[in-house]
Amino acid sequence: MRRTLAILRTYAAKRALLVLCSAALAAGSLQAREYAAERNEVDAAKLPVEARDVLDRVRAGGPFRYERDGVAFGNRERLLPDRKRGYYHEYTVKTPGVRTRGARRIVCGGPRETPEVCYYTDDHYASFRRIRE
């Protein structure tokens, strides 16, 4: 009986430790995503001309070239800081020589005409760089 109680206590202790470690990793993962999105930056002046044009259109409230411009960006990749649904909106950046929308996007967070932050991706959401203005 004592051995069974000792095993159960050990199991409970290990499980509690696992829960604590999982919580710490989840919190660290969130901080890591926010840090990664913030440290990978690009000056707006160094963006492709098409991206600078899109930024100007975002600030002016349009017009936009693509039907999907301005739709909510879900951040399913979880590469940008976590925010409520509807915080981020995406805009297509034309890729010269490509007949489709291509892979380049600008994703802005906050109010549509006065975004708090914008990010640029040229690899269809595989990575983001915060735009410094």
N, C-alpha and C positions, 0 to 999 in steps of 0.2 A: 504493500500500500504506500509506504514512504517513497519507494522508487517511482511509482506512478505519479505521486504528487510532485516529486522533483522534476520529472519529465514534463509534466504539465506547466510547472512554473517556468522552466527553461523555454518551452514552446511559447508561452505567453510573453516572456521577455523578448524573445527573438522576433515575435510578431510585432510587438510594440516598437522595437528598434527599426524594423522594416518600414512601418508606417511613418515613423519620424524621418527616416532617411528619404522616403519617397516624397514627403512634403517638402523637405529641404531641397531635393533635386528639382522639383516642380518650380519652386520659388527661384532657384538659381537659373533654371531654364528661361523663365520670363525675363529675369534681369539680363541674361546673356543675349536674348533676342533684342531687347531694347538697346543694349550696348552695341551690338553688331550693327543695328540699323543706324545708330547715331555716329559711330566712328567711321563708317564707310560713307564719305561725303564727296560731293562734287560741286564746284562753283557753277552757278547758273551760266556764267559767261563761257564755260568750257563744254557745255552741252552742245549736241548737234543743233544746227540752225532750226530744224524742224521741231525739236523739243522746246527751244526758246519761244518759238511761235505758239506752241500749245500753252506754255506758261502764261504768255500774254493774253491768250484767249480765255484761260481760266480766270484771270484777274478781271477781265472785261465781262465775264458772264456769258461768253460765246461770241459769235456763232462757232459751232463745232462741225467738223467735217464728217464725222462718223455717227451713225445712229446710236451706238452704244456709249458714246462719250457722256460722262457725267453719271453713269449708273453706279450704284453702291458696289464697292469692292469688299468682298467678304473676308479677305486675309486668311483664307483657308490654309495657306502655306505656313502661316504663323511666323513669318519673318519680320513683320512690322510689330511695333508695340501693340499690345491688346487694347482695343477700344470697343465701345458699344457698336452694334450693327448700325450702319448708316453713317458712321463717322468718316470713313474713307470713300472716295470716289475716284474712278479711273478714267483716263483719257488716252486715246490712241496717238502715238507719235508716228507719223508717216515714215516708212522706210523706203528710200529711193530704190526703184527697180523691182519692188515687190508688189504684186497685184492684190494681195490680201491685206488685212490689217497689220500683218507682220508681228514681230515680237516686242517692239518697243512701246512702253507705256509710261505715263506719269500718273502717280497715285497721290492724291492730296487729302489731307485730313482737316476737318473743321468745317466752318461755313464755306459754301461753294465759292463765293466771290472774294472772300478774304480768308483763304486757308491758313491754318496755323503752321502746317508743315507739308512739304511735298517731297516725294521720292521718285527716282528715275530707275527704270529697269530696261535693259536692252536684251534680256534673255527670257522674256515671258514669265516673270515672277520667280525665277530661280534665285535671283539676288536683287537687292535694292541698294541704292545710294541716296542718302539724304541730300536734297538740293540746298546749297547755301546761296543766299541772295545778297 
